[in-house]
């Protein structure tokens, strides 16, 4: 049974929401987030995570002995991360924005043979991608100070069906 989707937050590689397939080894020491990470050198090994949100930031280790990590969301190939490069702990990949809701991301080590891949952490973002309703009753009148204009309007009542929590008024001269 797959773990239940989790919401916004940062989740270490040891969190119960991670599922690992294939051969993974746990590393503990300085460098990774919370001083732990999982790594593999077995091509085809997978790590998956189910979340509710609209975007994620994946942390991994880049190094000269690291290979490619295929990234799939809800079964569709999104990208392949090339983790080969200068030693960089907690290097990040930021996903594109997805429609808000439940998603499963699968990271698959695709090689080449003799290289490694790492899973450090994942941060889930629950962004509001919907524009608020339009501003109503906008009016402009000449102000009392030289060269000024007074604007007034009615704030939008909702943001794609959700109440507006904040609306800022700003005065600029």
TINU-114811 format. One line per field, with one value per residue: residue number from 1; x, y, z of N, C-alpha, C, CB in turn; residue in three letters. Coordinates in nm, 3 decimals, always signed. Glycine has a CB too. Example, Ala and Ser with C-alpha at 12.3 -4.5 7.8 and 13.67 -1.06 7.14 Angstrom:
% residues 2
seq 1:2 .
n_c1 +1.319:+1.285 .
n_c2 -0.569:-0.225 .
n_c3 +0.780:+0.708 .
ca_c1 +1.230:+1.367 .
ca_c2 -0.450:-0.106 .
ca_c3 +0.780:+0.714 .
c_c1 +1.320:+1.290 .
c_c2 -0.330:+0.003 .
c_c3 +0.780:+0.787 .
cb_c1 +1.131:+1.408 .
cb_c2 -0.447:-0.060 .
cb_c3 +0.905:+0.572 .
type ALA:SER .
This chain:
% residues 173
seq 1:2:3:4:5:6:7:8:9:10:11:12:13:14:15:16:17:18:19:20:21:22:23:24:25:26:27:28:29:30:31:32:33:34:35:36:37:38:39:40:41:42:43:44:45:46:47:48:49:50:51:52:53:54:55:56:57:58:59:60:61:62:63:64:65:66:67:68:69:70:71:72:73:74:75:76:77:78:79:80:81:82:83:84:85:86:87:88:89:90:91:92:93:94:95:96:97:98:99:100:101:102:103:104:105:106:107:108:109:110:111:112:113:114:115:116:117:118:119:120:121:122:123:124:125:126:127:128:129:130:131:132:133:134:135:136:137:138:139:140:141:142:143:144:145:146:147:148:149:150:151:152:153:154:155:156:157:158:159:160:161:162:163:164:165:166:167:168:169:170:171:172:173 .
n_c1 +0.084:+0.057:+0.199:-0.005:-0.085:+0.114:+0.118:+0.221:+0.561:+0.892:+1.057:+1.261:+1.478:+1.433:+1.175:+0.851:+0.685:+0.830:+0.894:+1.091:+1.234:+1.418:+1.770:+1.894:+2.107:+2.157:+2.298:+2.467:+2.578:+2.771:+2.665:+2.428:+2.074:+1.941:+2.142:+2.126:+2.085:+1.971:+2.134:+2.217:+2.365:+2.256:+2.120:+1.796:+1.678:+1.431:+1.277:+0.998:+0.737:+0.441:+0.232:+0.031:-0.018:+0.131:+0.380:+0.727:+1.047:+1.336:+1.603:+1.938:+2.254:+2.520:+2.797:+3.116:+3.098:+2.833:+2.521:+2.244:+1.911:+1.592:+1.287:+0.956:+0.618:+0.308:+0.323:+0.412:+0.696:+0.900:+1.154:+1.509:+1.751:+2.084:+2.317:+2.587:+2.881:+3.054:+3.126:+2.844:+2.652:+2.310:+2.206:+1.961:+1.659:+1.396:+1.064:+0.833:+0.525:+0.233:-0.114:-0.304:-0.333:-0.334:-0.036:+0.204:+0.545:+0.817:+1.147:+1.400:+1.691:+1.890:+2.139:+2.472:+2.589:+2.792:+2.796:+2.640:+2.333:+2.145:+1.909:+1.796:+1.615:+1.278:+1.086:+0.763:+0.546:+0.265:+0.126:-0.089:-0.227:-0.420:-0.570:-0.696:-1.039:-1.147:-1.069:-1.313:-1.523:-1.337:-1.202:-1.078:-0.972:-0.881:-0.626:-0.565:-0.309:-0.047:-0.021:-0.117:-0.319:-0.616:-0.703:-0.962:-1.120:-1.299:-1.214:-1.140:-1.378:-1.330:-1.087:-1.064:-1.283:-1.213:-1.200:-1.059:-0.771:-0.589:-0.544:-0.368:-0.329:-0.167:+0.015:+0.166:+0.389 .
n_c2 -0.119:+0.215:+0.508:+0.763:+1.072:+1.362:+1.702:+2.048:+2.119:+2.020:+1.718:+1.473:+1.214:+0.988:+0.994:+0.855:+0.867:+0.825:+0.579:+0.306:+0.127:-0.148:-0.142:+0.030:+0.229:+0.362:+0.667:+0.834:+1.132:+1.439:+1.693:+1.610:+1.707:+1.712:+1.537:+1.283:+1.053:+0.859:+0.631:+0.479:+0.236:+0.076:+0.034:+0.125:+0.129:+0.276:+0.564:+0.686:+0.930:+1.055:+1.331:+1.617:+1.902:+2.160:+2.176:+2.074:+2.063:+1.899:+1.753:+1.650:+1.472:+1.597:+1.487:+1.379:+1.108:+1.049:+0.971:+0.968:+1.071:+0.988:+1.166:+1.128:+1.227:+1.140:+0.928:+1.038:+1.135:+1.391:+1.512:+1.446:+1.432:+1.524:+1.428:+1.440:+1.605:+1.881:+1.833:+1.877:+1.917:+1.882:+1.980:+2.116:+2.043:+2.201:+2.144:+2.185:+2.376:+2.208:+2.114:+2.195:+1.943:+1.584:+1.408:+1.175:+1.136:+0.986:+0.892:+0.766:+0.579:+0.588:+0.531:+0.599:+0.252:+0.170:+0.417:+0.643:+0.737:+0.972:+1.034:+1.291:+1.487:+1.621:+1.901:+2.016:+2.226:+2.425:+2.601:+2.871:+2.884:+3.018:+3.307:+3.592:+3.716:+3.999:+4.344:+4.565:+4.853:+5.064:+5.382:+5.709:+6.019:+6.366:+6.457:+6.639:+6.737:+6.880:+6.733:+6.485:+6.186:+6.038:+5.712:+5.472:+5.162:+4.849:+4.570:+4.237:+3.976:+3.705:+3.445:+3.257:+3.114:+3.089:+3.268:+3.598:+3.664:+3.867:+4.203:+4.457:+4.803:+5.070:+5.365:+5.597:+5.850 .
n_c3 +0.000:-0.089:+0.067:+0.222:+0.057:+0.127:+0.246:+0.197:+0.279:+0.397:+0.339:+0.461:+0.331:+0.484:+0.568:+0.626:+0.403:+0.173:-0.075:-0.162:-0.430:-0.552:-0.499:-0.231:-0.028:+0.296:+0.387:+0.646:+0.773:+0.756:+0.527:+0.358:+0.374:+0.697:+0.762:+0.641:+0.367:+0.085:-0.132:-0.449:-0.669:-0.851:-1.152:-1.251:-1.002:-0.790:-0.637:-0.475:-0.417:-0.282:-0.301:-0.205:-0.372:-0.576:-0.681:-0.658:-0.491:-0.538:-0.362:-0.401:-0.438:-0.621:-0.809:-0.941:-0.983:-1.018:-1.179:-1.409:-1.332:-1.378:-1.390:-1.317:-1.317:-1.207:-1.385:-1.625:-1.812:-1.696:-1.681:-1.711:-1.474:-1.475:-1.267:-1.260:-1.191:-1.034:-0.686:-0.497:-0.231:-0.143:-0.383:-0.602:-0.783:-0.935:-0.992:-1.271:-1.246:-1.142:-1.183:-0.895:-0.646:-0.583:-0.646:-0.778:-0.766:-0.927:-0.898:-1.091:-1.119:-1.396:-1.484:-1.612:-1.587:-1.306:-1.194:-0.952:-0.780:-0.586:-0.321:-0.136:-0.013:-0.028:-0.108:-0.076:-0.249:-0.219:-0.409:-0.500:-0.798:-0.931:-1.063:-0.884:-0.857:-1.053:-0.978:-0.856:-0.931:-0.991:-0.959:-1.042:-0.925:-0.937:-0.715:-0.404:-0.368:-0.568:-0.883:-0.801:-0.778:-0.667:-0.606:-0.596:-0.512:-0.522:-0.343:-0.465:-0.406:-0.397:-0.460:-0.714:-0.614:-0.349:-0.039:-0.035:+0.141:+0.200:+0.104:-0.040:-0.001:-0.155:-0.141:-0.349:-0.426 .
ca_c1 +0.000:+0.134:+0.171:-0.101:-0.019:+0.145:+0.104:+0.336:+0.665:+1.016:+1.059:+1.388:+1.475:+1.393:+1.034:+0.769:+0.616:+0.916:+0.894:+1.211:+1.234:+1.553:+1.873:+1.933:+2.188:+2.141:+2.420:+2.451:+2.698:+2.751:+2.645:+2.288:+1.971:+1.923:+2.256:+2.097:+2.039:+1.976:+2.203:+2.217:+2.443:+2.185:+2.036:+1.656:+1.624:+1.338:+1.231:+0.875:+0.681:+0.309:+0.207:-0.076:+0.041:+0.139:+0.519:+0.821:+1.190:+1.406:+1.744:+2.019:+2.397:+2.590:+2.939:+3.171:+3.063:+2.686:+2.464:+2.117:+1.791:+1.470:+1.180:+0.821:+0.508:+0.185:+0.355:+0.465:+0.834:+0.912:+1.291:+1.615:+1.852:+2.222:+2.378:+2.731:+2.940:+3.132:+3.063:+2.747:+2.551:+2.180:+2.175:+1.816:+1.585:+1.262:+0.972:+0.736:+0.401:+0.128:-0.244:-0.311:-0.395:-0.246:+0.057:+0.310:+0.669:+0.908:+1.284:+1.456:+1.831:+1.901:+2.277:+2.522:+2.638:+2.914:+2.773:+2.548:+2.228:+2.113:+1.783:+1.824:+1.492:+1.184:+1.003:+0.637:+0.493:+0.121:+0.104:-0.218:-0.197:-0.538:-0.578:-0.815:-1.139:-1.105:-1.098:-1.435:-1.551:-1.215:-1.222:-0.964:-1.007:-0.767:-0.596:-0.551:-0.170:-0.009:+0.021:-0.159:-0.446:-0.671:-0.766:-1.041:-1.170:-1.353:-1.128:-1.210:-1.438:-1.273:-0.974:-1.102:-1.376:-1.167:-1.201:-0.933:-0.724:-0.521:-0.544:-0.284:-0.344:-0.037:+0.017:+0.296:+0.395 .
ca_c2 +0.000:+0.339:+0.603:+0.869:+1.197:+1.463:+1.839:+2.138:+2.099:+1.957:+1.580:+1.405:+1.084:+0.882:+1.012:+0.737:+0.885:+0.778:+0.436:+0.273:+0.000:-0.180:-0.147:+0.161:+0.228:+0.485:+0.737:+0.929:+1.213:+1.579:+1.722:+1.611:+1.762:+1.630:+1.446:+1.149:+1.040:+0.725:+0.628:+0.350:+0.221:-0.025:+0.095:+0.084:+0.152:+0.390:+0.626:+0.757:+1.015:+1.103:+1.458:+1.705:+2.033:+2.200:+2.182:+2.020:+2.090:+1.774:+1.771:+1.533:+1.496:+1.598:+1.454:+1.326:+0.966:+1.040:+0.956:+1.029:+1.040:+1.016:+1.219:+1.109:+1.271:+1.074:+0.839:+1.110:+1.180:+1.536:+1.547:+1.360:+1.512:+1.478:+1.460:+1.435:+1.738:+1.913:+1.793:+1.974:+1.861:+1.947:+2.042:+2.107:+2.048:+2.253:+2.094:+2.283:+2.379:+2.115:+2.154:+2.159:+1.814:+1.472:+1.366:+1.084:+1.156:+0.871:+0.918:+0.637:+0.586:+0.531:+0.502:+0.472:+0.153:+0.210:+0.548:+0.644:+0.839:+1.000:+1.097:+1.361:+1.542:+1.681:+2.007:+2.027:+2.361:+2.426:+2.735:+2.908:+2.921:+3.081:+3.452:+3.635:+3.789:+4.134:+4.457:+4.631:+4.993:+5.144:+5.522:+5.798:+6.161:+6.452:+6.471:+6.775:+6.779:+6.903:+6.614:+6.360:+6.123:+5.949:+5.593:+5.390:+5.041:+4.744:+4.452:+4.116:+3.899:+3.570:+3.405:+3.130:+3.044:+3.097:+3.407:+3.673:+3.681:+3.994:+4.292:+4.567:+4.935:+5.132:+5.504:+5.632:+5.989 .
ca_c3 +0.000:-0.099:+0.173:+0.192:+0.012:+0.228:+0.197:+0.191:+0.380:+0.350:+0.387:+0.450:+0.263:+0.577:+0.602:+0.593:+0.274:+0.065:-0.106:-0.239:-0.503:-0.596:-0.393:-0.180:+0.094:+0.372:+0.429:+0.756:+0.791:+0.720:+0.385:+0.315:+0.461:+0.819:+0.770:+0.587:+0.230:+0.028:-0.261:-0.519:-0.792:-0.927:-1.255:-1.243:-0.868:-0.788:-0.513:-0.510:-0.314:-0.321:-0.232:-0.247:-0.393:-0.715:-0.724:-0.561:-0.506:-0.506:-0.325:-0.431:-0.439:-0.750:-0.795:-1.066:-0.997:-1.018:-1.313:-1.448:-1.254:-1.453:-1.305:-1.372:-1.231:-1.249:-1.496:-1.742:-1.801:-1.684:-1.716:-1.659:-1.405:-1.486:-1.137:-1.275:-1.188:-0.915:-0.560:-0.446:-0.142:-0.145:-0.512:-0.616:-0.907:-0.911:-1.094:-1.321:-1.168:-1.183:-1.129:-0.753:-0.619:-0.547:-0.752:-0.740:-0.839:-0.921:-0.939:-1.133:-1.160:-1.530:-1.518:-1.662:-1.492:-1.238:-1.132:-0.839:-0.771:-0.447:-0.280:-0.011:+0.046:-0.121:-0.051:-0.148:-0.254:-0.243:-0.461:-0.557:-0.935:-0.989:-1.046:-0.811:-0.933:-1.086:-0.890:-0.900:-0.901:-0.993:-0.999:-1.021:-0.921:-0.911:-0.574:-0.352:-0.385:-0.706:-0.956:-0.738:-0.815:-0.565:-0.663:-0.505:-0.576:-0.437:-0.347:-0.509:-0.297:-0.386:-0.542:-0.775:-0.525:-0.211:+0.008:-0.038:+0.278:+0.215:-0.010:+0.001:-0.061:-0.155:-0.183:-0.404:-0.472 .
c_c1 +0.088:+0.100:+0.070:-0.026:+0.003:+0.138:+0.234:+0.431:+0.787:+1.029:+1.194:+1.371:+1.432:+1.246:+0.953:+0.697:+0.701:+0.898:+1.014:+1.195:+1.372:+1.647:+1.917:+2.011:+2.167:+2.278:+2.384:+2.583:+2.671:+2.739:+2.500:+2.197:+1.947:+2.030:+2.226:+2.060:+2.042:+2.053:+2.200:+2.317:+2.382:+2.089:+1.895:+1.596:+1.540:+1.314:+1.107:+0.818:+0.547:+0.276:+0.082:-0.017:+0.047:+0.282:+0.607:+0.962:+1.262:+1.551:+1.818:+2.166:+2.446:+2.736:+2.986:+3.141:+2.912:+2.635:+2.332:+2.001:+1.670:+1.362:+1.047:+0.719:+0.380:+0.206:+0.417:+0.608:+0.837:+1.050:+1.384:+1.722:+1.988:+2.293:+2.530:+2.787:+3.022:+3.054:+2.974:+2.645:+2.425:+2.157:+2.026:+1.771:+1.445:+1.172:+0.893:+0.612:+0.301:-0.005:-0.248:-0.385:-0.293:-0.164:+0.156:+0.430:+0.757:+1.043:+1.347:+1.599:+1.846:+2.045:+2.358:+2.570:+2.772:+2.905:+2.672:+2.440:+2.187:+1.975:+1.810:+1.696:+1.402:+1.103:+0.880:+0.586:+0.345:+0.081:-0.038:-0.190:-0.312:-0.539:-0.704:-0.916:-1.089:-1.143:-1.222:-1.438:-1.426:-1.249:-1.099:-1.014:-0.881:-0.750:-0.580:-0.408:-0.140:+0.040:-0.023:-0.295:-0.489:-0.744:-0.850:-1.097:-1.230:-1.266:-1.206:-1.261:-1.376:-1.161:-1.004:-1.189:-1.336:-1.168:-1.063:-0.894:-0.657:-0.533:-0.469:-0.320:-0.208:-0.050:+0.157:+0.288:+0.509 .
c_c2 +0.124:+0.431:+0.709:+0.994:+1.292:+1.601:+1.916:+2.112:+2.037:+1.822:+1.517:+1.270:+0.969:+0.892:+0.892:+0.749:+0.844:+0.628:+0.409:+0.137:-0.025:-0.183:-0.007:+0.142:+0.363:+0.540:+0.831:+1.001:+1.355:+1.593:+1.723:+1.677:+1.663:+1.521:+1.303:+1.161:+0.893:+0.734:+0.487:+0.354:+0.112:+0.043:+0.038:+0.101:+0.278:+0.439:+0.706:+0.828:+1.066:+1.225:+1.524:+1.845:+2.063:+2.201:+2.117:+2.066:+1.966:+1.806:+1.640:+1.571:+1.495:+1.567:+1.392:+1.179:+0.945:+1.038:+1.027:+0.979:+1.085:+1.062:+1.203:+1.158:+1.214:+0.991:+0.906:+1.157:+1.333:+1.582:+1.435:+1.451:+1.447:+1.522:+1.455:+1.576:+1.757:+1.873:+1.905:+1.900:+1.945:+2.030:+2.023:+2.109:+2.097:+2.211:+2.209:+2.279:+2.282:+2.167:+2.111:+2.027:+1.710:+1.429:+1.266:+1.110:+1.033:+0.915:+0.782:+0.657:+0.514:+0.511:+0.624:+0.379:+0.200:+0.346:+0.532:+0.750:+0.852:+1.064:+1.159:+1.409:+1.592:+1.785:+2.021:+2.170:+2.352:+2.565:+2.752:+2.960:+2.993:+3.230:+3.489:+3.700:+3.932:+4.236:+4.527:+4.778:+5.080:+5.286:+5.603:+5.941:+6.241:+6.471:+6.616:+6.825:+6.792:+6.774:+6.482:+6.314:+6.035:+5.836:+5.526:+5.272:+4.949:+4.621:+4.332:+4.036:+3.761:+3.550:+3.265:+3.047:+3.046:+3.242:+3.471:+3.699:+3.815:+4.074:+4.417:+4.694:+5.002:+5.274:+5.534:+5.774:+6.008 .
c_c3 +0.000:+0.017:+0.128:+0.147:+0.130:+0.163:+0.200:+0.308:+0.317:+0.418:+0.356:+0.381:+0.352:+0.618:+0.551:+0.459:+0.154:+0.049:-0.196:-0.304:-0.558:-0.477:-0.356:-0.050:+0.162:+0.412:+0.542:+0.775:+0.745:+0.569:+0.345:+0.417:+0.576:+0.831:+0.728:+0.440:+0.192:-0.103:-0.317:-0.633:-0.880:-1.024:-1.246:-1.104:-0.868:-0.646:-0.549:-0.388:-0.364:-0.236:-0.284:-0.254:-0.540:-0.768:-0.618:-0.595:-0.452:-0.476:-0.345:-0.424:-0.583:-0.722:-0.926:-1.087:-0.990:-1.161:-1.330:-1.363:-1.335:-1.354:-1.378:-1.269:-1.290:-1.375:-1.617:-1.716:-1.800:-1.728:-1.673:-1.602:-1.429:-1.358:-1.142:-1.280:-1.063:-0.790:-0.507:-0.363:-0.155:-0.272:-0.535:-0.761:-0.869:-1.026:-1.155:-1.231:-1.230:-1.131:-0.982:-0.735:-0.583:-0.669:-0.694:-0.829:-0.818:-0.977:-0.970:-1.178:-1.293:-1.575:-1.553:-1.550:-1.434:-1.172:-1.019:-0.859:-0.626:-0.433:-0.145:+0.057:-0.065:-0.045:-0.139:-0.136:-0.290:-0.289:-0.513:-0.697:-1.004:-0.961:-0.967:-0.905:-0.956:-0.980:-0.945:-0.865:-0.894:-1.038:-0.964:-1.025:-0.890:-0.761:-0.534:-0.366:-0.535:-0.770:-0.896:-0.790:-0.700:-0.635:-0.556:-0.583:-0.472:-0.454:-0.396:-0.389:-0.285:-0.487:-0.594:-0.681:-0.380:-0.166:-0.003:+0.107:+0.302:+0.087:+0.034:-0.074:-0.050:-0.207:-0.233:-0.456:-0.567 .
cb_c1 -0.095:+0.106:+0.301:-0.191:-0.104:+0.285:+0.002:+0.289:+0.614:+1.141:+0.944:+1.452:+1.611:+1.481:+0.979:+0.667:+0.573:+1.065:+0.759:+1.335:+1.129:+1.603:+1.994:+1.808:+2.340:+2.052:+2.486:+2.407:+2.817:+2.867:+2.718:+2.242:+1.838:+1.784:+2.309:+1.983:+2.126:+1.831:+2.348:+2.076:+2.591:+2.108:+2.095:+1.642:+1.739:+1.205:+1.342:+0.771:+0.777:+0.201:+0.326:-0.199:+0.180:+0.078:+0.563:+0.813:+1.235:+1.394:+1.757:+1.983:+2.473:+2.574:+2.964:+3.319:+3.133:+2.623:+2.446:+2.089:+1.793:+1.423:+1.207:+0.794:+0.501:+0.074:+0.234:+0.374:+0.921:+0.884:+1.334:+1.674:+1.822:+2.293:+2.327:+2.770:+2.833:+3.167:+3.170:+2.678:+2.601:+2.165:+2.261:+1.750:+1.581:+1.263:+0.876:+0.697:+0.342:+0.156:-0.362:-0.380:-0.475:-0.328:+0.131:+0.264:+0.741:+0.850:+1.365:+1.370:+1.924:+1.829:+2.283:+2.633:+2.654:+3.028:+2.723:+2.624:+2.104:+2.219:+1.662:+1.917:+1.525:+1.090:+1.081:+0.533:+0.571:+0.042:+0.204:-0.294:-0.161:-0.665:-0.578:-0.777:-1.276:-1.164:-0.976:-1.554:-1.624:-1.109:-1.347:-0.853:-1.119:-0.785:-0.471:-0.594:-0.072:+0.098:+0.167:-0.164:-0.433:-0.766:-0.660:-1.157:-1.058:-1.503:-1.067:-1.118:-1.588:-1.381:-0.839:-0.978:-1.391:-1.026:-1.250:-0.946:-0.628:-0.372:-0.690:-0.137:-0.458:+0.063:-0.025:+0.341:+0.409 .
cb_c2 +0.000:+0.410:+0.671:+0.899:+1.266:+1.438:+1.912:+2.284:+2.010:+2.047:+1.499:+1.387:+1.054:+0.886:+1.144:+0.714:+1.028:+0.812:+0.391:+0.275:+0.001:-0.078:-0.232:+0.252:+0.202:+0.462:+0.815:+0.857:+1.152:+1.665:+1.622:+1.470:+1.789:+1.564:+1.445:+1.080:+1.124:+0.666:+0.678:+0.316:+0.189:-0.122:+0.071:-0.059:+0.163:+0.351:+0.717:+0.662:+1.134:+0.992:+1.552:+1.700:+2.041:+2.335:+2.329:+1.867:+2.223:+1.672:+1.819:+1.474:+1.391:+1.736:+1.357:+1.348:+0.882:+1.158:+0.812:+1.003:+1.110:+0.891:+1.369:+0.960:+1.429:+1.178:+0.771:+1.231:+1.125:+1.581:+1.681:+1.266:+1.523:+1.534:+1.364:+1.356:+1.846:+2.064:+1.755:+2.053:+1.857:+2.037:+1.980:+2.219:+1.907:+2.408:+1.990:+2.254:+2.524:+1.971:+2.089:+2.271:+1.767:+1.353:+1.488:+0.936:+1.288:+0.748:+0.996:+0.573:+0.523:+0.618:+0.406:+0.496:+0.014:+0.210:+0.653:+0.669:+0.803:+1.091:+0.993:+1.480:+1.656:+1.573:+2.142:+1.926:+2.449:+2.384:+2.767:+3.014:+2.798:+3.016:+3.523:+3.733:+3.789:+4.175:+4.557:+4.563:+5.004:+5.082:+5.581:+5.774:+6.189:+6.588:+6.395:+6.780:+6.679:+7.012:+6.613:+6.376:+6.040:+6.026:+5.495:+5.473:+4.969:+4.713:+4.424:+4.029:+3.886:+3.464:+3.409:+3.050:+2.904:+3.035:+3.413:+3.807:+3.570:+3.973:+4.325:+4.533:+5.020:+5.052:+5.600:+5.534:+6.086 .
cb_c3 +0.122:-0.233:+0.219:+0.316:-0.097:+0.291:+0.278:+0.191:+0.495:+0.378:+0.323:+0.588:+0.206:+0.702:+0.542:+0.702:+0.258:+0.092:-0.174:-0.149:-0.616:-0.702:-0.438:-0.157:+0.063:+0.497:+0.311:+0.889:+0.713:+0.772:+0.302:+0.289:+0.381:+0.819:+0.909:+0.666:+0.133:+0.006:-0.247:-0.573:-0.759:-0.832:-1.397:-1.286:-0.763:-0.854:-0.445:-0.568:-0.277:-0.304:-0.248:-0.148:-0.331:-0.733:-0.751:-0.556:-0.429:-0.622:-0.178:-0.571:-0.354:-0.825:-0.674:-1.069:-0.889:-0.938:-1.345:-1.595:-1.112:-1.534:-1.269:-1.411:-1.221:-1.272:-1.539:-1.777:-1.917:-1.539:-1.649:-1.771:-1.251:-1.616:-1.031:-1.401:-1.197:-0.911:-0.456:-0.562:+0.007:-0.022:-0.631:-0.541:-0.981:-0.895:-1.034:-1.470:-1.164:-1.129:-1.211:-0.672:-0.739:-0.492:-0.813:-0.750:-0.793:-1.002:-0.827:-1.246:-1.051:-1.629:-1.631:-1.760:-1.560:-1.335:-1.238:-0.707:-0.862:-0.387:-0.275:-0.037:+0.147:-0.186:-0.041:-0.094:-0.359:-0.116:-0.571:-0.469:-1.014:-0.935:-1.184:-0.698:-0.858:-1.217:-0.880:-0.840:-0.773:-1.087:-0.930:-1.127:-0.815:-0.980:-0.539:-0.207:-0.316:-0.714:-0.968:-0.585:-0.949:-0.467:-0.719:-0.438:-0.652:-0.471:-0.208:-0.595:-0.319:-0.405:-0.462:-0.814:-0.569:-0.195:+0.153:-0.120:+0.313:+0.252:-0.060:-0.020:+0.011:-0.239:-0.067:-0.516:-0.355 .
type UNK:UNK:UNK:UNK:UNK:UNK:UNK:UNK:UNK:UNK:UNK:UNK:UNK:UNK:UNK:UNK:UNK:UNK:UNK:UNK:UNK:UNK:UNK:UNK:UNK:UNK:UNK:UNK:UNK:UNK:UNK:UNK:UNK:UNK:UNK:UNK:UNK:UNK:UNK:UNK:UNK:UNK:UNK:UNK:UNK:UNK:UNK:UNK:UNK:UNK:UNK:UNK:UNK:UNK:UNK:UNK:UNK:UNK:UNK:UNK:UNK:UNK:UNK:UNK:UNK:UNK:UNK:UNK:UNK:UNK:UNK:UNK:UNK:UNK:UNK:UNK:UNK:UNK:UNK:UNK:UNK:UNK:UNK:UNK:UNK:UNK:UNK:UNK:UNK:UNK:UNK:UNK:UNK:UNK:UNK:UNK:UNK:UNK:UNK:UNK:UNK:UNK:UNK:UNK:UNK:UNK:UNK:UNK:UNK:UNK:UNK:UNK:UNK:UNK:UNK:UNK:UNK:UNK:UNK:UNK:UNK:UNK:UNK:UNK:UNK:UNK:UNK:UNK:UNK:UNK:UNK:UNK:UNK:UNK:UNK:UNK:UNK:UNK:UNK:UNK:UNK:UNK:UNK:UNK:UNK:UNK:UNK:UNK:UNK:UNK:UNK:UNK:UNK:UNK:UNK:UNK:UNK:UNK:UNK:UNK:UNK:UNK:UNK:UNK:UNK:UNK:UNK:UNK:UNK:UNK:UNK:UNK:UNK .
